[in-house]
Amino acid sequence: MRPITTTSLFLLILLAPTLGCAGIGETIEQTARWRSEAQAAKTAAATQLDGLIVHRESLPDDSAQGVLLDAAIVRAQSKIAVLEAAIVHADMVLREAQNPTDGLTRITEQLLPFIPAPAQAPLLLGAALLTTLVRSRQLTAGAQSIIRSIEHAAKNDESFGSALRANADTIRTIQTPMARRMVDRVQRA
């Protein structure tokens, strides 16, 4: 079975209605099934990752097989991250399509009665997808701004910087993996 990626999930969301002339309800149900498949694939990948980690811990650090396992662990972690992103985005698209909160999806929903049935579902899901992508970009930009402002304050206020450095390990333990990656990305830039 081929892994479900964010891109393939979005393409399936947008193309499904045109392939089977499904209505909005059927398309949303199919999208929810694909989301469930992505969740199952993530669970399977997490189980595989756990097994790889256990096996790696049983080998010496300088083992040739250990190096191969390290690479497999990184690939499994990447796969899980992609599936998590696909699931999060699918959830956002499904929520927005079912309960429009943005002007674009509300207008699209109001226009649906005037659009041929086969085009309704891709149009609504496309509007929901666009809305969620814009929101994700805005949230990312906002989070990056917060990270930069904290770094700026730490550089300009020695007591704040000292307190931040003293508690860095604690902060990192409560951050989500996505937050850690974002901080690392901003710090590298």
C-alpha positions as CSV (number, residue, x, y, z in Angstrom):
1,M,0.0,0.0,0.0
2,R,1.4,3.4,-1.0
3,P,1.7,5.9,1.9
4,I,-0.8,8.8,1.9
5,T,0.9,12.1,1.7
6,T,-0.5,15.6,2.3
7,T,-0.4,16.3,-1.4
8,S,-2.1,13.1,-2.4
9,L,-4.7,13.5,0.3
10,F,-5.6,17.0,-1.0
11,L,-5.7,15.8,-4.6
12,L,-8.0,13.0,-3.6
13,I,-10.2,15.5,-1.8
14,L,-10.5,17.7,-4.8
15,L,-10.7,15.0,-7.5
16,A,-13.0,12.5,-5.9
17,P,-16.3,14.2,-6.7
18,T,-15.4,14.6,-10.4
19,L,-14.5,11.0,-10.7
20,G,-17.7,9.6,-9.4
21,C,-20.1,12.6,-9.6
22,A,-20.5,12.3,-5.9
23,G,-22.5,14.9,-4.0
24,I,-21.1,17.0,-1.2
25,G,-22.2,14.5,1.6
26,E,-20.6,11.5,-0.2
27,T,-17.4,13.4,-0.9
28,I,-17.1,14.5,2.8
29,E,-17.7,10.9,3.9
30,Q,-15.0,9.7,1.4
31,T,-12.6,12.3,2.6
32,A,-13.3,11.2,6.2
33,R,-12.5,7.6,5.2
34,W,-9.2,8.7,3.6
35,R,-8.4,10.6,6.8
36,S,-9.1,7.4,8.8
37,E,-6.7,5.5,6.4
38,A,-4.1,8.2,7.0
39,Q,-4.6,7.8,10.8
40,A,-4.2,4.0,10.4
41,A,-1.0,4.4,8.4
42,K,0.3,6.8,11.0
43,T,-0.4,4.3,13.8
44,A,1.3,1.5,11.8
45,A,4.3,3.7,11.1
46,A,4.5,4.6,14.9
47,T,4.4,0.9,15.7
48,Q,7.2,0.3,13.2
49,L,9.2,3.2,14.6
50,D,8.9,1.7,18.1
51,G,10.2,-1.6,16.9
52,L,13.1,0.1,15.1
53,I,14.0,2.0,18.2
54,V,14.0,-1.1,20.4
55,H,16.1,-3.0,17.9
56,R,18.5,0.0,17.6
57,E,18.9,0.2,21.4
58,S,20.0,-3.4,21.4
59,L,23.0,-2.7,19.1
60,P,26.3,-1.1,19.9
61,D,26.7,2.5,18.9
62,D,29.4,1.8,16.3
63,S,27.5,-1.1,14.7
64,A,27.1,-1.0,10.9
65,Q,23.5,-2.3,11.2
66,G,22.9,0.5,13.8
67,V,23.7,3.1,11.2
68,L,21.2,1.6,8.8
69,L,18.6,1.5,11.6
70,D,19.3,5.1,12.4
71,A,18.5,6.0,8.8
72,A,15.3,3.9,9.0
73,I,14.3,5.6,12.2
74,V,14.7,9.0,10.6
75,R,12.6,7.9,7.6
76,A,9.9,6.5,9.9
77,Q,9.8,9.8,11.9
78,S,9.5,11.8,8.7
79,K,6.7,9.6,7.4
80,I,4.8,10.1,10.7
81,A,5.3,13.8,10.5
82,V,3.9,13.9,7.0
83,L,0.9,11.8,8.0
84,E,0.3,14.0,11.0
85,A,0.3,17.1,8.8
86,A,-2.1,15.4,6.3
87,I,-4.4,14.4,9.1
88,V,-4.4,17.9,10.7
89,H,-5.1,19.5,7.3
90,A,-7.8,17.0,6.4
91,D,-9.5,17.7,9.8
92,M,-9.3,21.4,9.1
93,V,-10.7,21.1,5.6
94,L,-13.5,18.8,6.7
95,R,-14.5,21.2,9.6
96,E,-14.5,24.2,7.3
97,A,-16.4,22.4,4.5
98,Q,-19.1,21.2,7.0
99,N,-19.3,24.4,9.1
100,P,-18.0,27.3,7.0
101,T,-16.4,30.0,9.2
102,D,-14.5,32.0,6.5
103,G,-15.9,34.4,4.0
104,L,-14.6,32.4,1.1
105,T,-16.3,29.2,2.1
106,R,-19.5,31.0,3.2
107,I,-19.8,32.6,-0.2
108,T,-19.0,29.3,-1.9
109,E,-21.7,27.6,0.1
110,Q,-24.2,30.2,-1.0
111,L,-23.2,29.8,-4.6
112,L,-23.6,26.0,-4.6
113,P,-27.3,25.9,-5.7
114,F,-26.3,27.7,-8.9
115,I,-23.5,25.4,-9.8
116,P,-23.9,22.0,-11.4
117,A,-23.9,19.1,-8.9
118,P,-20.6,17.4,-10.0
119,A,-18.7,20.7,-9.5
120,Q,-20.2,21.5,-6.1
121,A,-18.2,19.3,-3.9
122,P,-14.8,20.1,-5.4
123,L,-15.6,23.8,-5.3
124,L,-16.6,23.7,-1.6
125,L,-13.7,21.5,-0.6
126,G,-11.3,23.6,-2.7
127,A,-12.5,26.7,-0.9
128,A,-12.2,25.0,2.5
129,L,-8.7,23.8,1.5
130,L,-7.6,27.3,0.4
131,T,-9.0,28.8,3.7
132,T,-7.1,26.3,5.8
133,L,-3.9,26.8,3.9
134,V,-4.2,30.6,4.4
135,R,-4.9,30.1,8.1
136,S,-2.0,27.7,8.5
137,R,0.3,30.2,6.8
138,Q,-0.9,33.0,9.1
139,L,-0.5,30.9,12.2
140,T,3.1,29.9,11.1
141,A,4.0,33.5,10.5
142,G,2.5,34.5,13.9
143,A,4.5,31.8,15.7
144,Q,7.7,32.7,13.9
145,S,7.1,36.3,14.9
146,I,6.7,35.3,18.6
147,I,9.9,33.2,18.4
148,R,11.8,36.1,16.9
149,S,10.5,38.6,19.5
150,I,11.5,36.3,22.4
151,E,15.0,35.9,20.9
152,H,15.2,39.7,20.5
153,A,14.1,40.3,24.1
154,A,16.7,37.7,25.3
155,K,19.5,39.5,23.4
156,N,18.5,42.9,24.8
157,D,17.6,42.0,28.3
158,E,20.3,40.0,30.0
159,S,18.2,38.9,33.0
160,F,15.4,37.6,30.6
161,G,18.1,35.9,28.5
162,S,19.6,34.2,31.5
163,A,16.2,33.0,32.7
164,L,15.4,31.7,29.3
165,R,18.7,29.8,29.0
166,A,18.3,28.4,32.5
167,N,14.9,27.0,31.7
168,A,15.6,26.0,28.1
169,D,15.5,22.3,28.8
170,T,12.2,22.6,30.6
171,I,10.7,24.6,27.8
172,R,11.8,22.1,25.2
173,T,10.3,19.2,27.1
174,I,6.8,20.8,27.0
175,Q,6.9,22.0,23.4
176,T,5.2,20.0,20.8
177,P,7.5,18.4,18.1
178,M,6.1,21.0,15.6
179,A,7.0,23.9,17.9
180,R,10.5,22.5,18.4
181,R,11.0,22.3,14.6
182,M,9.7,25.8,14.2
183,V,12.1,27.2,16.8
184,D,15.0,25.3,15.2
185,R,14.0,26.6,11.8
186,V,13.8,30.3,13.0
187,Q,17.1,30.0,14.8
188,R,18.8,28.7,11.7
189,A,17.5,31.5,9.6
